[in-house]
Structure formats: C-alpha cells, structure tokens
Amino acid sequence: MRKTLCLVMAATLLSGCVPVLIGGAAVGGYYLGQDERTPDRVIEDNAINASVKSRLIGSKYVDAFDIKVRTYEGVVTLKGDVSSFVAKEQAEIEANKVTGVVSVDNRIRVVRSAEEPEPVDSEEAARPRATPLQDRG
C-alpha cells in the first residue's frame, strides 16, 4: 500500500511525458507511460514474479536459476532449459500455487546433458543381441 501511495505521488509530480521506473533490472524494469498496465497491476505482477521465483528456489525438483519468470497481467511465462520433465512439470505446478496467477505459459525446454545415457526403447531391449560370429570349425 505504501509503495502504491509513493508511486501515485511521484507520478503526479512528474509530467505525463516522463516515464517513472518501477522495479529494476532484476524484476524487468517496467516504465509507466511505456506500459499499458496500471501502476497497481505492475506492482501485483512484480509480487507474483517474486513469489513464483521463491517457490522455484524452494523446490527440490527445480533449479530456479535455470528458469526465467515473467508475469504480465497475472499470466506467468516460464522459460529456460531443464534436465527432466519432472522439473518442467514441477515449475508449472509451483507457479500455479501463487495467489494472483491467472494462468501459466510453460515454455521450459527439457534438454539432456551430454553425459546422460540415451533412453532405452523397451522393445529394442527385449530383442536378442547379435553376437560376433563364432568359429564354426
């Protein structure tokens, strides 16, 4: 509430052409006058963003530093690369738990590391393996 009051006071003191910076580089650096959202909506979106990031940091399945979070009018967009489908799914679940989230756009990609073995096809694993030719003599 206090932030909103300060923002409104600052906005009224400045001319309509001068953008007011809200947040900073860490939360997207939104500019009033260049963003069609209301100041209250920008603050709500920043709070949602911070809450989602906090939930990701607290998750044992997700490396929060691999995921970028952006919130616009309550819609959370998740981007980044993770090593498993579990991490991708859990990131979306955690984001949906945050109050104020309208929906989650999960754009996280699952990528395998170079050390990770190739997944085994169950049919292929059941087939007998070819053996080297043995001496028939």
N, C-alpha and C positions, 0 to 999 in steps of 0.2 A: 504494500500500500504506500509506504513511504517513497519507494522508488518511483511509483506512478506519479505521486504528487510532485516530486522533484523534476520529473520529466516534463510534466504539463507546465510547470512554472518556467523551466528552461525554454520550452518550445514557444511560450507566449512572449518571452523576452527577445527571442531571436526573430528576424524577419522570416517570412514564408519561404524565401529562396535559399536560406542557409540550412543545409542538412544537419540534423542532430545525430551524432553517433550513439548507438545503443550497443552495449556489449563490447566486444573487442575481437581480435583475430581468433581467439580460442572459441568463441561462440558464433562466429560468422560475420560479425561486424555489420549489422543492419543499419541502414541510414533511413531516417524518417525523411519523407519528401521524395525518396527514390524507391520506396517500398509501399505498396498499396495497403498493407496491413495497418491496423490502428496500433498506437504505442502499447496498449494493453495486450493485444494479440501477439505482438513481438515479444513482450515480456513473458507471456504464457508459453510461447513456443520455445524460448530460451530455457525456461524452467523445465519443460518436458524434455528438451535435449539433455540437460544436465542430469535429470532423473534417469533417463534411458542409459546414459553413459555410466552412471553409478551402478545401475543394476547389472550392466555388462561386466563391469570391473569386479563385482561381487560374485559373478557366476563361475562355477568350477569348470564349465564346459566351453567357455568363450574366452579368447584372448582379446580383450577390449581394444587393445592398441592396433589390432588388425582391422577394426571396423570404424568407418566414419558414419556419424549420425547427423542428419539434417532434419529439422522439423519446420513445416510450413503449414499454418492453419490447422494444426493438430495432426497432420499426416506426417508420419516419421518415415524417412528413407534411410535404409541401411545399405552401405556399400563397403566393399573390401573383399579380401581373399581369406578363406579359412581352409583348414585341412580336412574337415569332415562335415558330413551332412548333419550330424548331431549339433555341431557348433552353429551352423546356419539356422537350424530349427530353433535351438535354444535362444539365440539372439532375438528372433522374432517373438518368441513366447515372452521373454523378459520385457521387450518393448511394449507389447500389448498389455502388460500388467500396470503400466504407468497411468495414473489418473490424467485425463485430458486427451489421451491418444484417440484419434478418430479412426485411423487405420495405419497399417504398416506396409510399406512398399519394400519388400526384401529383395535387394539386388546383389546380395552377397554371392560370390562365386566360390565353389568348392574346388580347390586345386590340390593335387597330390605333390608331395615333395619328391625329389629325385631318389631319396633313399627308400621310399615306400615301395613295397613289392606290388607287382601287377595283381589285380584281383583275379581269383581263380574261378573259372566257369565250372559249375558243378557237373555238367555233362562231360566236359573235357577231362575233369579229374577222374571220372568213373571209367573212362576208356583205358584199355591196356596200353602201356607204353611200348613203343618199338624198342627192341634190344639190338645191339650190334650183331652182325652175322657171326655165327659160331663156326668153328672148323668142323666140316661135315665128314672128315676123313676117317 
